[in-house]
Amino acid sequence: MENGSTKAIEVKGFPSHGGRYFQYNVLGDLFQVYAKYTPPIHPVGRGAYGIVCCAKNSETKEEVAIKKIGNAFDNRIDAKRTLREIKLLCHMDHENIIKIKDIIQPPEMEKFNDVYIVYELLRGLKYIHSANVLHRDLKPSNLLLNANCDLKICDFGLARTTSETDFMTEYVVTRWYRAPELLLNCSEYTAAIDIWSVGCILMEILKREPLFPGKDYVQQLGLITELLGSPEDSDLGFLRSDNARKYVQQLPHISKQPFSQKFPDESPIAIDLAEKMLVFDPSKRITVE
């Protein structure tokens, strides 16, 4: 570690990302730390693998050293070295050995866990659908997560195989995650109902609130058409009931607007995936394949 008179330097930062982070220019390098590490911070040294600064944790009142490891994931060797250091220090507890208090993720990595949760959900659903099984009750409370973001799909009480020939029950899936074909009492439905539920869950993860929190069937369908726009007649082929088709057709007309315009602050890739899942016509929804 190269040391000098850097301790005397105070670097004042400014809030970013809605106040959740503070940004600093430290020795020509961008430092982004959680807002609890209040300014100013003091650079204390620079080595081959990063810059170290001294800061204060406003929550615990502790003085801490913050080490920024630059380009930690540019190659496998550096990534493994970084991971090894973190894992070793997390298992050590001695007064003469430095202790890891926090691991600060870059702001752009904040959504990584969200993406990984949906990835695991889709992996599990692909396996379920490959066995010709419909879960029929996908919702956040039926997804179990641990601290490592390992996901398990649970509660198969309403699941059934697609090969069963009896009429499918209409009372499946909690209302907020229920596909239009179920809201319209369609008794012949497919694995697309699970895809719709995943789309609702994905958007709830991104927005941190339910996408369609309808109080009853009528409001639920209204919230869906508000977001998706009014379905065309060609999108209603799955409805066998004339009454259901007429009900949809008499709803107030709402022009379709791309999700990218409705959710401009969210990840374009995530929004594109959600838009392909949340399609009124189940035959046009994306599949887990």
Phi, psi and omega in degrees: 000131177274124179244152178203214179268022183295337181303328183283347183278129174254128179250117179269133182253184176219149183292151177212169178052053176069023179086000181282338181232159166242140179250140178225148169258103184250112179052039178082005181243143180281124177249123177237116183231162178299150186297341181293341175271088192286147178288159359275166171244160185237119173292133182240352178172165179219136179231189182294333187249006177159184181248143178242133177235156174258135181213174179238133176276113184292341181277318183258350183066016179274145168272133184229160171255130179249121180253122175262122178262110182282138175054042185297334186245023179288332178211163187295322183297311180294322179297316180294322179296316179297313180298319180298316180299315181296313182296320180294313182292330179294337182262002182251139181215094182209145185295341180256011179235133181299145184243137177282122178262331188198152172238116185265117177275144173301147181308323182290348178264000183300327184274000185301315181299323178299313181296319183293323178299313180294322177301313180294321178299316180291325176298314179295319181292325177300319179294317179299312182291330178294338177268013181059041179241138172256132178286311173072007176208046179284126178198163184305322183289350176257017175241121181260133181231143171252185184295339179269007182066026172282125187252139174232129174277131182231182178059083178261025182297333179254003182290155176202162179274152179284349182275349179294137189264348180286162180299141180279138179292147181272338184272077176225156178068125174304141192311316186297339184245017186269131181290157181305322182296331177281321177298332182261021173059035176279119184272352178248095182232171188233188177298348179298338179294326178290323179296318177301315180300319178297321177300318177295319180294317179303312181293326178294322177296317181290317186271344183064029174198154181302144182281317183233075183276060183291144179274341177203179183300317184296312180294325180300312179294325178295319178295324180294314181290332175299321182277315186272342188087165181291134179289146174285161178302328180291346179270000186253014182297338181284347182275121178271340182271125176297323181296319179295318180296316180296323180297315180295319183292335181270357177293150179305137182286131178233125181290143179285139178228133181302145178302327182298332177277328180283330182232064186293340184268356182266166180300124180303323181292316179295319180294321178298318179295315179299320181295328178281339177274321185267071180245134185300314180280115184299332181289344181258001178285148175296154177248171178289347178284000000 
